[in-house]
Amino acid sequence: MHKTYPEIELEDKIQGNLLTITKYIEKSREIPIIAITANAFAEDVQAALNAGMDDHVAKPIDMDILIFAVEKCVKR
């Protein structure tokens, strides 16, 4: 059976609407959320963190950076 992941489906539906993302984060705070986006300027990273993301990883994804971000979130 195909398993769905609501966070991924949510991303497809909202297309980066930070207000909607923030509301979702407030409801599911036990789940760490890492923003993965091609928007990698400092202000983009800060906007993601201000919206409640736990971390930010820029595309194209460097697996070492992604693993480091996941490890930071898990240790919290």
C-alpha atoms as an extended CHARMM CRD file, in Angstrom:
* protein
*
        76  EXT
         1         1  MET       CA              0.0000000000        0.0000000000        0.0000000000  PROA      1               0.0000000000
         2         2  HSD       CA              1.2600000000        3.5050000000       -0.8480000000  PROA      2               0.0000000000
         3         3  LYS       CA              2.0480000000        5.5980000000        2.2300000000  PROA      3               0.0000000000
         4         4  THR       CA              1.3640000000        9.3320000000        2.0740000000  PROA      4               0.0000000000
         5         5  TYR       CA              3.2560000000       12.0470000000        3.8860000000  PROA      5               0.0000000000
         6         6  PRO       CA              1.0440000000       15.0250000000        4.8340000000  PROA      6               0.0000000000
         7         7  GLU       CA              3.9920000000       17.4410000000        5.0640000000  PROA      7               0.0000000000
         8         8  ILE       CA              4.9300000000       16.7830000000        1.4380000000  PROA      8               0.0000000000
         9         9  GLU       CA              1.3350000000       17.0320000000        0.2770000000  PROA      9               0.0000000000
        10        10  LEU       CA              0.9840000000       20.2610000000        2.2260000000  PROA      10              0.0000000000
        11        11  GLU       CA              3.9960000000       21.7670000000        0.4740000000  PROA      11              0.0000000000
        12        12  ASP       CA              2.4950000000       20.9790000000       -2.9260000000  PROA      12              0.0000000000
        13        13  LYS       CA             -0.8240000000       22.6010000000       -1.9950000000  PROA      13              0.0000000000
        14        14  ILE       CA              0.3970000000       25.8220000000       -0.3960000000  PROA      14              0.0000000000
        15        15  GLN       CA              3.2460000000       26.7230000000       -2.7160000000  PROA      15              0.0000000000
        16        16  GLY       CA              5.2740000000       28.5050000000       -0.0510000000  PROA      16              0.0000000000
        17        17  ASN       CA              2.5360000000       30.4130000000        1.7720000000  PROA      17              0.0000000000
        18        18  LEU       CA              4.3930000000       31.1030000000        5.0420000000  PROA      18              0.0000000000
        19        19  LEU       CA              1.2440000000       31.9740000000        6.9840000000  PROA      19              0.0000000000
        20        20  THR       CA             -0.2910000000       28.5980000000        6.1680000000  PROA      20              0.0000000000
        21        21  ILE       CA              2.9980000000       26.8760000000        6.9510000000  PROA      21              0.0000000000
        22        22  THR       CA              3.1740000000       28.6490000000       10.3060000000  PROA      22              0.0000000000
        23        23  LYS       CA             -0.3640000000       27.5340000000       11.2240000000  PROA      23              0.0000000000
        24        24  TYR       CA              0.5390000000       23.9500000000       10.2820000000  PROA      24              0.0000000000
        25        25  ILE       CA              3.7110000000       24.0980000000       12.3790000000  PROA      25              0.0000000000
        26        26  GLU       CA              1.7970000000       25.3350000000       15.4150000000  PROA      26              0.0000000000
        27        27  LYS       CA             -0.4960000000       22.3070000000       15.1870000000  PROA      27              0.0000000000
        28        28  SER       CA              2.3150000000       19.7650000000       14.7570000000  PROA      28              0.0000000000
        29        29  ARG       CA              5.1300000000       21.1370000000       16.8760000000  PROA      29              0.0000000000
        30        30  GLU       CA              6.4300000000       17.7110000000       17.8700000000  PROA      30              0.0000000000
        31        31  ILE       CA              7.5620000000       17.1500000000       14.2820000000  PROA      31              0.0000000000
        32        32  PRO       CA             10.7630000000       19.0100000000       13.3080000000  PROA      32              0.0000000000
        33        33  ILE       CA             10.3830000000       20.7910000000        9.9880000000  PROA      33              0.0000000000
        34        34  ILE       CA             13.3330000000       21.6560000000        7.7550000000  PROA      34              0.0000000000
        35        35  ALA       CA             12.7300000000       24.0730000000        4.9080000000  PROA      35              0.0000000000
        36        36  ILE       CA             14.3120000000       22.8000000000        1.6920000000  PROA      36              0.0000000000
        37        37  THR       CA             14.2210000000       25.4710000000       -0.9700000000  PROA      37              0.0000000000
        38        38  ALA       CA             16.2090000000       27.0240000000       -3.7940000000  PROA      38              0.0000000000
        39        39  ASN       CA             15.7150000000       30.3970000000       -2.0800000000  PROA      39              0.0000000000
        40        40  ALA       CA             19.0560000000       30.5590000000       -0.2960000000  PROA      40              0.0000000000
        41        41  PHE       CA             19.6540000000       34.2410000000        0.3890000000  PROA      41              0.0000000000
        42        42  ALA       CA             20.0860000000       35.1680000000        4.0600000000  PROA      42              0.0000000000
        43        43  GLU       CA             16.6660000000       36.8580000000        4.0940000000  PROA      43              0.0000000000
        44        44  ASP       CA             15.0420000000       33.6980000000        2.6810000000  PROA      44              0.0000000000
        45        45  VAL       CA             16.6400000000       31.5610000000        5.3770000000  PROA      45              0.0000000000
        46        46  GLN       CA             15.5530000000       34.0520000000        8.0460000000  PROA      46              0.0000000000
        47        47  ALA       CA             11.9800000000       34.1350000000        6.6700000000  PROA      47              0.0000000000
        48        48  ALA       CA             11.7860000000       30.3390000000        6.9660000000  PROA      48              0.0000000000
        49        49  LEU       CA             13.1130000000       30.4210000000       10.5280000000  PROA      49              0.0000000000
        50        50  ASN       CA             10.7700000000       33.2830000000       11.4350000000  PROA      50              0.0000000000
        51        51  ALA       CA              7.8740000000       31.2000000000       10.1020000000  PROA      51              0.0000000000
        52        52  GLY       CA              8.7640000000       28.4910000000       12.6130000000  PROA      52              0.0000000000
        53        53  MET       CA             10.9150000000       26.1160000000       10.6080000000  PROA      53              0.0000000000
        54        54  ASP       CA             13.5380000000       24.3110000000       12.6620000000  PROA      54              0.0000000000
        55        55  ASP       CA             16.2330000000       24.7070000000       10.0250000000  PROA      55              0.0000000000
        56        56  HSD       CA             16.8180000000       25.5480000000        6.3550000000  PROA      56              0.0000000000
        57        57  VAL       CA             18.7020000000       23.6340000000        3.6650000000  PROA      57              0.0000000000
        58        58  ALA       CA             19.2720000000       25.1420000000        0.2360000000  PROA      58              0.0000000000
        59        59  LYS       CA             18.8890000000       23.3080000000       -3.0760000000  PROA      59              0.0000000000
        60        60  PRO       CA             20.7000000000       21.6590000000       -4.6840000000  PROA      60              0.0000000000
        61        61  ILE       CA             20.8680000000       19.5500000000       -1.5640000000  PROA      61              0.0000000000
        62        62  ASP       CA             24.2720000000       18.7180000000       -0.1180000000  PROA      62              0.0000000000
        63        63  MET       CA             23.6420000000       15.4920000000        1.8020000000  PROA      63              0.0000000000
        64        64  ASP       CA             26.2150000000       16.3490000000        4.4740000000  PROA      64              0.0000000000
        65        65  ILE       CA             24.3850000000       19.6180000000        5.1980000000  PROA      65              0.0000000000
        66        66  LEU       CA             20.9940000000       17.8950000000        5.2140000000  PROA      66              0.0000000000
        67        67  ILE       CA             22.2060000000       15.1630000000        7.5700000000  PROA      67              0.0000000000
        68        68  PHE       CA             23.7090000000       17.8120000000        9.8730000000  PROA      68              0.0000000000
        69        69  ALA       CA             20.3860000000       19.7230000000        9.9100000000  PROA      69              0.0000000000
        70        70  VAL       CA             18.4220000000       16.5380000000       10.7040000000  PROA      70              0.0000000000
        71        71  GLU       CA             20.8480000000       15.6050000000       13.4760000000  PROA      71              0.0000000000
        72        72  LYS       CA             20.4770000000       19.0910000000       15.0250000000  PROA      72              0.0000000000
        73        73  CYS       CA             16.6840000000       18.7470000000       14.9870000000  PROA      73              0.0000000000
        74        74  VAL       CA             16.7330000000       15.2690000000       16.4950000000  PROA      74              0.0000000000
        75        75  LYS       CA             19.0420000000       16.3350000000       19.3430000000  PROA      75              0.0000000000
        76        76  ARG       CA             16.6540000000       19.1270000000       20.4520000000  PROA      76              0.0000000000
